[in-house]
Amino acid sequence: MFWLREVMGWALVAISLIVLRVGMNFAMNTTEPKIVEASVVLFAAMGVLRAGILLIRISTAARICRIDRESESKG
């Protein structure tokens, strides 16, 4: 189960990087910069990034606990 969390976490991190790039394109447009739209998109991307990192942390902790439990049962 933790592998699914980790894969989804990395997918969310990748999606957030793409959304961050879109937001930066909004802000860096030289002809017509859209600062308000860029700030909304960047705020959403940061939320998605936090969720992805949280899923990666949870799956890593689950994996460590599983390894520790297996080593206790063998020893």
C-alpha positions as a Python dict, from the first residue, in 0.01 Angstrom:
ca = {
    (1, 'M'): (0, 0, 0),
    (2, 'F'): (285, 241, 72),
    (3, 'W'): (410, 209, -287),
    (4, 'L'): (82, 352, -413),
    (5, 'R'): (118, 647, -176),
    (6, 'E'): (473, 708, -288),
    (7, 'V'): (389, 694, -658),
    (8, 'M'): (96, 930, -607),
    (9, 'G'): (319, 1162, -405),
    (10, 'W'): (577, 1181, -681),
    (11, 'A'): (300, 1233, -937),
    (12, 'L'): (167, 1525, -732),
    (13, 'V'): (517, 1674, -708),
    (14, 'A'): (554, 1652, -1087),
    (15, 'I'): (209, 1806, -1142),
    (16, 'S'): (290, 2089, -904),
    (17, 'L'): (611, 2166, -1094),
    (18, 'I'): (413, 2186, -1418),
    (19, 'V'): (154, 2413, -1257),
    (20, 'L'): (433, 2629, -1111),
    (21, 'R'): (573, 2670, -1462),
    (22, 'V'): (231, 2776, -1593),
    (23, 'G'): (202, 3032, -1312),
    (24, 'M'): (547, 3168, -1386),
    (25, 'N'): (454, 3200, -1753),
    (26, 'F'): (151, 3407, -1648),
    (27, 'A'): (369, 3639, -1443),
    (28, 'M'): (661, 3664, -1687),
    (29, 'N'): (454, 3738, -1998),
    (30, 'T'): (615, 4055, -2135),
    (31, 'T'): (320, 4179, -2338),
    (32, 'E'): (46, 4135, -2078),
    (33, 'P'): (153, 4005, -1736),
    (34, 'K'): (-128, 3850, -1532),
    (35, 'I'): (-6, 3895, -1177),
    (36, 'V'): (-330, 3815, -995),
    (37, 'E'): (-392, 3500, -1199),
    (38, 'A'): (-31, 3395, -1150),
    (39, 'S'): (-55, 3434, -773),
    (40, 'V'): (-367, 3216, -759),
    (41, 'V'): (-205, 2946, -974),
    (42, 'L'): (119, 2957, -773),
    (43, 'F'): (-73, 2932, -445),
    (44, 'A'): (-257, 2624, -574),
    (45, 'A'): (67, 2470, -697),
    (46, 'M'): (226, 2514, -356),
    (47, 'G'): (-68, 2332, -197),
    (48, 'V'): (-33, 2043, -441),
    (49, 'L'): (342, 2033, -374),
    (50, 'R'): (283, 2012, 2),
    (51, 'A'): (34, 1728, -47),
    (52, 'G'): (280, 1537, -265),
    (53, 'I'): (564, 1577, -17),
    (54, 'L'): (332, 1467, 265),
    (55, 'L'): (242, 1148, 79),
    (56, 'I'): (609, 1073, 15),
    (57, 'R'): (692, 1128, 384),
    (58, 'I'): (407, 902, 496),
    (59, 'S'): (506, 620, 261),
    (60, 'T'): (870, 646, 370),
    (61, 'A'): (769, 627, 736),
    (62, 'A'): (546, 326, 664),
    (63, 'R'): (831, 151, 488),
    (64, 'I'): (1068, 216, 778),
    (65, 'C'): (813, 87, 1030),
    (66, 'R'): (755, -225, 822),
    (67, 'I'): (1129, -298, 803),
    (68, 'D'): (1163, -240, 1178),
    (69, 'R'): (869, -469, 1256),
    (70, 'E'): (1015, -745, 1035),
    (71, 'S'): (1356, -717, 1201),
    (72, 'E'): (1197, -737, 1549),
    (73, 'S'): (1000, -1049, 1460),
    (74, 'K'): (1311, -1224, 1324),
    (75, 'G'): (1540, -1128, 1609),
}
